[in-house]
């Protein structure tokens, strides 16, 4: 039987805190979502001033990244290159800001941000992943 790592609450909390810190440092009102490897919501934080719609968008971006094992910017780039058939794929969100969360080469979930430009959403999500990359194996 194969064993696989899973995100624990302390790691999810740390990812959210690191991402929130990055957003607040830049004055960005966003929503941040973390999901497990099946795309199921583990945590959501909507910062003061973030639009209500940003919460659902962040969840969908995180789900897309976890399930497809790709950054959502991958799909955004495909659509920008004219491959509009990508839009018909179930669960694909073609806008940057979602990243798969990897641990020892395995996808353990996803983190995503919505509320500002895609590159800024990505910067915040990367800050959350940086926390996970600093975690030690128990």
N, C-alpha and C positions, 0 to 999 in steps of 0.2 A: 504494500500500500504506500502511496506517495503522501508525504507530509507537505503542507504548504503554509507559508506564513500568513497571518491575518493582522490587520490593524487593530491595535488596542485603544481603549478610550484615551489613555495618556498621550498616545501618538496623534490621535485625531485632534485632541485639545491643543497640543503643541503646534500642529500644522495650522490650525485656525488662528492661534495667537500670533504666530510668526507672519502669517499673511495679513492679519488685521494690523499689526504693527507697521508693515510696509505701506498699507493703504493709508493709515492715519498720518504717517510721516510725510506722505505726499499730498495730504488733504483730499483724498479720493473717497467719495461715498459709494460703496459697492456692497454687493452680497457675495459671500464666500460659501461654497458647498464642498463637502467631502463625502464620498460614497465608497462602498466596499467594492470588491472585484466583480460583483454581479450587478453593480450600478444602483444598489439600494442605499438610500440616504442614511448617513451616520450622524451628520451635523450640518447645521446651516446657521450662518450669522449674517444678518442684514444690518449694516452700519447705519447710524443716524444720517438721514438725508438721502439714502439710497432709494431708488424707485421700487415700488412694490413688484413690478414685473421683473426686476433684476434677480429676485430670489428664485423664481421658477427657471429663468434662463440659466443661472449658475448651476442649478440642480441638473438640468438637461445637458449642459456642457460637461459636467463631471461624469454623468452617466455615460455619455458618448465616449469620453476618453477611456473610462475603465473597461467598457465592453468591447470597444474596437481596438484597444491597446495602442491608440495613437493620439497625438495632440489634436485638438479640434482645428488648429490652424492648417493641418494637413488637408482637411476637407475644404476649408476656406480657399486654400491655394488651388485645389482642383477646380472649384467653381470659377475662380478668377481666371483660370486658364481655359475656360470654355467648356469644361466637362460638367454640364448642367444635369446630366443624368444622376450625378451624385446626390442631387436634391431629392431623388425618389427613394433613396435608401432609408429604411426605417431606423429611427433613432439617431440619425446623423445630424449634427449641428455644425453648419459650415461658417463658424465665426470663432476667431481665436479667443483664448482665455481658459481652455480646459486642457489638463495634462494628466496622463496616466501616472499613478504612483507605483514606483517599482521598488522592490526590496530583493536583493540577491538575484536580480534578473527576472523576477516574477512580478506580474501585476498584482498588487494588493488592493488597488482601489483607484480613485481619481480625485483630483481637486480642481475646482474651477471658480472663476470670478466673473462677475458681470456688473457693469455700471459705468465704465469709462471706455476709452479706445481699446481695441483688441490688444495692442502692444503693452498697454498699461495693465490690463487685466492679466496678461501673461506674466508681467513682472511680479505682480502680487502672488499669483499662483506658484511661481518659481520660488518665492520666499517661503511659502508653505512647504514645498517639496524639500527645500534646503534643510528644514528642521528634521524631516524624516530621514534624510541622508546622514544626519549626525547621530541618529539613534543607534544604540548598541543592541546586539542580539542578546536575548535573555536565555 
